Amino acid sequence: MAYPSKRLLLFTAKLGYQTRSFEEAARKLNVQLIYVTDRCHQLDDPWGDQAIAVHFETPEVAAYTVMEAARGQIVGGILALGDRPAAAAAYAARGLAIRYNHPAAVEACRSKLRTKEIFRDAGLNVSWFKKLPIDPTPEPSLLGISYPCVLKPLSLSASQGVVRANNREEFLAAAARIRRLLQSPHLSVLAIFDKPDPLEGPYFEETIYVTPSRLPESVQRAIEKCARDSARALGLSHGPIHAEFRINEQGVWPIEVAPRPIGGLCARSLRFTFDGEFEPIGLEELLVRHALELPGWNSPREQIASGVMMIPVPRSGILEGCSGEEAARSISGITELTITARLHDAIAAWPEGASYLGFLFARGNTPKEVEQALREAHQKLSFKITPSLPVEHPAARRITNQGN
């Protein structure tokens, strides 16, 4: 069904898995995408997408740039992919009078400390926490820290930099790794689904996400209530929300809530039944419909079970080869395998890592069938990874020789 053309501002990193999926949804819905990306404004449209170039590190300045670029245009909605773009989108929405989350709510989500403070003040279940400087590393015995504990950066997502420590030595080692990670100039943000595998540390790399949930109906209702209460406490009011929870005998514990959709290629595991379409629609199309208030924005998820595996990185090094792809695709229930890591590129295991080797997708009659298919397909895959060697600059050798 064709709709009158509308414009949608899409705030996203200059490189992202989801952009092609949003482009397909936009073409289908006759929507003009206006990209807002973090690229150098001095480059003359290197990707040919006529994107508005901003710096997400300064969201208010980025928002002003967008408002100036959009002057005289009618913009119907705003979407943001990732935590940093969401802040700029919130400020821009205020200036353009477009429905979106309040900047204060988005900023609260960007800080894990502020998020926990809000959850605590709202009466939600929150584990004991304490803000600590990363440099110099504090002495845990002086801070009343008991073990095991989990160290988590105030920013970042996809469990990047999250480390469990069982004693003082592991605490100090984890703090040192997180300090090195936060000093790195290259970070990328990946989204998180609920997961069947328990993550007990010491690192927290994501693996398999399966839907629908196999938890009892009463627990699922408790999760939904906690999600609503968490969003309300943060002040989130419009657009996609991504939330993560842990559950134990004491109830539901909110870990993180962010004003963004699930990232990477994980959205391909979600399809929605829209009466006006012969085939189910994807998450990206659903979000475009919601942002522009088009029919079908509240379409329900399809009934079939589905899931995704973010193929984990077994060790850091150089990816030299991958085998077993056809065998993995042949497993009953597997619908797609995409290897996103490039050969001969450096890859990093967690907690320094933030990118997976690829994605496996499956569908089946039950979540158990989906999970089993993903695990069997993953066992068929083999990756050759050689350790990275430090590279010595030729000048260093000349200086050493001169010194001798």
Long-range contacts (C-beta under 8 A, 24 or more apart in sequence): 1-276, 1-277, 1-295, 2-30, 3-29, 3-30, 3-31, 3-294, 4-30, 5-30, 5-31, 5-32, 6-30, 6-31, 6-32, 6-76, 6-77, 6-292, 6-294, 7-31, 7-32, 7-34, 7-73, 7-74, 7-75, 7-76, 8-32, 8-33, 8-34, 8-75, 8-76, 8-77, 8-78, 8-79, 8-288, 8-291, 8-292, 9-34, 9-36, 9-66, 9-70, 9-75, 9-77, 9-78, 9-79, 9-89, 9-92, 9-98, 10-34, 10-35, 10-36, 10-79, 10-80, 10-81, 11-36, 11-37, 11-56, 11-78, 11-79, 11-80, 11-81, 11-82, 11-85, 11-86, 11-88, 11-89, 11-92, 12-36, 12-37, 12-80, 12-81, 12-82, 12-85, 13-37, 13-38, 13-81, 13-82, 13-84, 13-85, 13-188, 13-189, 14-38, 14-39, 14-47, 14-51, 16-81, 16-82, 16-263, 17-263, 17-264, 17-265, 17-340, 18-81, 18-261, 18-263, 18-264, 18-265, 18-267, 18-284, 19-81, 21-267, 21-268, 21-282, 21-283, 21-284, 22-79, 22-284, 22-287, 22-288, 24-282, 24-284, 24-285, 25-281, 25-282, 25-284, 25-285, 25-287, 25-288, 26-288, 28-285, 29-285, 29-288, 29-289, 29-292, 29-294, 31-288, 31-292, 34-70, 34-75, 36-62, 36-66, 36-85, 36-88, 36-89, 36-92, 38-84, 38-85, 54-88, 56-84, 56-85, 56-87, 56-88, 57-84, 59-84, 59-87, 59-88, 59-90, 59-91, 59-103, 60-91, 62-88, 62-91, 62-92, 63-88, 63-89, 63-90, 63-91, 63-92, 63-94, 63-95, 64-95, 66-92, 66-96, 67-92, 67-95, 67-96, 70-96, 76-291, 76-292, 76-293, 77-288, 77-290, 77-291, 77-292, 77-293, 78-239, 78-291, 79-239, 79-240, 79-261, 79-287, 79-288, 79-291, 80-239, 80-259, 80-260, 81-260, 81-261, 81-263, 82-189, 82-260, 82-263, 83-109, 83-110, 83-155, 83-157, 83-189, 83-258, 83-260, 84-110, 84-189, 85-260, 86-110, 86-258, 86-259, 86-260, 90-259, 99-238, 100-238, 100-239, 101-235, 101-236, 101-237, 101-238, 101-239, 101-259, 102-235, 102-237, 104-235, 105-234, 105-235, 105-236, 105-237, 105-259, 106-236, 106-259, 108-234, 108-235, 109-234, 109-236, 109-256, 109-257, 109-258, 109-259, 110-155, 110-258, 111-154, 111-155, 112-152, 112-153, 112-154, 112-155, 112-256, 113-154, 115-234, 115-254, 115-256, 115-257, 118-233, 118-234, 119-230, 119-233, 119-254, 121-233, 122-229, 122-230, 122-232, 122-233, 124-226, 124-229, 124-230, 124-233, 124-253, 124-254, 125-226, 125-250, 125-251, 125-252, 125-253, 125-254, 126-253, 126-254, 127-253, 132-175, 134-175, 134-178, 134-179, 134-182, 135-179, 137-172, 137-175, 137-176, 137-179, 140-168, 140-171, 140-172, 141-168, 145-171, 147-171, 148-201, 150-201, 151-175, 151-178, 153-178, 153-181, 153-182, 156-181, 156-187, 156-189, 156-354, 157-189, 157-190, 157-191, 157-192, 157-256, 157-258, 158-189, 158-190, 158-191, 158-192, 158-206, 158-263, 158-354, 159-192, 159-199, 159-203, 159-204, 159-205, 159-206, 159-350, 159-351, 160-187, 160-190, 160-350, 160-351, 160-352, 160-353, 160-354, 161-351, 161-352, 162-203, 162-204, 162-351, 163-201, 163-202, 163-203, 163-204, 163-351, 164-200, 164-201, 164-202, 164-203, 164-204, 165-202, 166-202, 170-202, 174-202, 174-351, 177-351, 177-352, 178-351, 180-352, 181-351, 181-352, 184-352, 187-354, 188-354, 188-355, 189-263, 189-354, 190-263, 190-264, 190-310, 190-354, 190-355, 190-356, 191-242, 191-260, 191-261, 191-262, 191-263, 191-264, 191-266, 192-242, 192-244, 192-256, 192-262, 193-262, 193-266, 193-269, 193-308, 194-244, 194-245, 196-367, 196-371, 203-349, 203-350, 203-351, 204-350, 204-351, 205-312, 205-313, 205-349, 205-350, 205-353, 206-310, 206-312, 206-356, 207-309, 207-310, 207-312, 208-307, 208-308, 208-309, 208-371, 208-374, 208-375, 209-266, 209-269, 209-307, 209-308, 209-309, 209-310, 210-305, 210-306, 210-307, 210-367, 210-370, 210-371, 210-374, 211-269, 211-270, 211-301, 211-305, 211-306, 211-307, 211-367, 212-301, 212-305, 212-367, 213-367, 214-367, 214-368, 215-247, 219-247, 219-252, 222-247, 222-251, 222-252, 223-247, 223-252, 225-252, 226-251, 226-252, 226-254, 227-254, 227-257, 230-254, 230-257, 231-257, 239-290, 239-291, 240-287, 240-290, 261-287, 264-310, 264-356, 264-359, 265-308, 265-338, 265-340, 265-359, 266-308, 266-310, 266-359, 268-308, 268-336, 268-359, 268-361, 269-306, 269-307, 269-308, 269-361, 270-301, 270-306, 271-301, 271-302, 271-306, 272-296, 272-299, 272-300, 272-301, 272-302, 273-299, 273-300, 273-301, 273-302, 273-303, 274-299, 275-299, 304-363, 304-364, 304-365, 305-363, 305-364, 305-365, 305-366, 305-367, 305-369, 305-370, 306-361, 306-362, 306-363, 306-364, 306-370, 307-361, 307-362, 307-363, 307-367, 307-370, 307-371, 307-374, 308-359, 308-360, 308-361, 308-362, 308-374, 309-359, 309-360, 309-374, 309-375, 309-377, 309-378, 310-356, 310-359, 311-339, 311-356, 311-357, 311-358, 311-359, 311-360, 311-378, 311-381, 312-356, 312-357, 313-347, 313-348, 313-349, 313-350, 313-353, 313-355, 313-356, 313-357, 314-349, 314-383, 314-385, 315-349, 315-385, 315-387, 316-346, 316-347, 316-348, 316-349, 316-352, 316-353, 316-385, 316-387, 316-388, 317-346, 317-347, 317-385, 317-386, 317-387, 317-388, 318-344, 318-345, 318-346, 318-347, 318-385, 318-386, 318-387, 318-388, 319-343, 319-344, 319-345, 319-346, 319-347, 319-357, 319-383, 319-384, 319-385, 320-344, 320-384, 320-385, 320-386, 321-383, 321-384, 322-357, 322-381, 322-382, 322-383, 322-384, 323-381, 323-382, 323-384, 324-380, 324-381, 324-382, 325-381, 327-380, 328-360, 328-377, 328-378, 328-380, 328-381, 329-377, 331-373, 331-376, 331-377, 331-380, 332-373, 333-362, 333-363, 333-364, 333-369, 333-370, 333-372, 333-373, 334-360, 334-361, 334-362, 334-373, 334-374, 334-377, 335-361, 335-362, 335-363, 336-360, 336-361, 337-361, 337-377, 346-388, 347-385, 357-383
